[in-house]
Amino acid sequence: MSKFQKALDRLKSKPRDFTWRELQAIMSHFGYQELRGGGSRRKFMNPKTRISVSLHEPHPKPILKMYVIELIIEHLKEEGLL
C-alpha cells in the first residue's frame, strides 16, 4: 500500500489527530494548489476544474477539527475522488 493510500485511508477513518501536513499531501496528490489568504485562511483549488474548498489552517497545533475532516471528505466525494 502506498504512502498516499495510507494517508487517504486514515482521512476516511476520521482520526482525531489528522494533521494539516497530511491534508496538504492528499490535496496536492489530487492536483489541488494551496492558496493563502489573510491570517490562517487557506484555499485548496484545482486549477483544471477551478473548484476550490476554503478552510482555516489550524494553529497553534496542526491538528484538524472534525468538521474540517468531514468537509474535506464530502468535497472529495462530490468531486468523484473518493
C-alpha positions as CSV (number, residue, x, y, z in Angstrom):
1,M,0.0,0.0,0.0
2,S,1.4,3.4,-1.0
3,K,2.0,6.2,1.5
4,F,-0.7,8.2,-0.2
5,Q,-3.2,5.4,0.1
6,K,-2.4,5.0,3.8
7,A,-3.0,8.7,4.3
8,L,-6.3,8.6,2.4
9,D,-7.5,5.6,4.4
10,R,-6.5,7.4,7.5
11,L,-8.5,10.5,6.4
12,K,-11.6,8.4,5.7
13,S,-11.4,6.8,9.2
14,K,-11.8,10.3,10.6
15,P,-8.9,10.2,13.2
16,R,-8.8,12.9,15.9
17,D,-5.1,13.5,15.2
18,F,-5.1,14.2,11.4
19,T,-2.6,16.9,10.6
20,W,-2.6,19.9,8.2
21,R,0.5,18.4,6.6
22,E,-1.3,15.2,5.8
23,L,-4.2,17.1,4.3
24,Q,-1.7,19.2,2.2
25,A,-0.2,15.9,0.8
26,I,-3.6,14.4,-0.1
27,M,-4.9,17.6,-1.7
28,S,-1.6,18.0,-3.7
29,H,-1.9,14.4,-4.9
30,F,-5.3,15.2,-6.3
31,G,-3.9,18.2,-8.2
32,Y,-5.1,21.0,-5.8
33,Q,-2.9,24.0,-5.1
34,E,-2.9,25.7,-1.7
35,L,-3.6,29.4,-1.8
36,R,-3.0,31.6,1.2
37,G,-5.5,34.3,2.2
38,G,-5.4,36.7,5.2
39,G,-4.3,35.2,8.5
40,S,-4.9,31.5,8.7
41,R,-7.3,31.4,5.8
42,R,-6.4,28.8,3.1
43,K,-8.0,27.7,-0.1
44,F,-7.3,24.5,-2.0
45,M,-8.1,25.0,-5.6
46,N,-7.9,22.6,-8.5
47,P,-6.6,24.6,-11.5
48,K,-8.1,22.3,-14.0
49,T,-11.7,22.4,-12.7
50,R,-11.4,25.8,-10.9
51,I,-13.2,24.2,-8.0
52,S,-12.0,25.1,-4.5
53,V,-12.5,24.5,-0.8
54,S,-11.8,27.1,1.8
55,L,-10.5,26.3,5.3
56,H,-8.6,27.8,8.2
57,E,-5.2,26.3,8.9
58,P,-5.2,25.1,12.5
59,H,-2.9,26.8,15.0
60,P,-1.0,26.7,17.2
61,K,-1.4,22.9,16.9
62,P,-1.6,21.5,13.4
63,I,-4.5,19.1,14.2
64,L,-7.6,19.4,12.1
65,K,-11.0,19.8,13.7
66,M,-13.5,17.0,13.0
67,Y,-15.8,19.3,11.0
68,V,-12.9,20.1,8.6
69,I,-12.2,16.4,8.1
70,E,-15.8,15.8,7.3
71,L,-15.9,18.8,4.9
72,I,-12.9,17.5,3.0
73,I,-14.3,14.0,2.8
74,E,-17.6,15.4,1.5
75,H,-15.8,17.7,-1.0
76,L,-13.7,14.8,-2.4
77,K,-16.8,12.6,-2.7
78,E,-18.6,15.3,-4.6
79,E,-15.7,15.7,-7.0
80,G,-15.6,11.9,-7.6
81,L,-12.2,11.5,-6.0
82,L,-13.3,9.2,-3.2
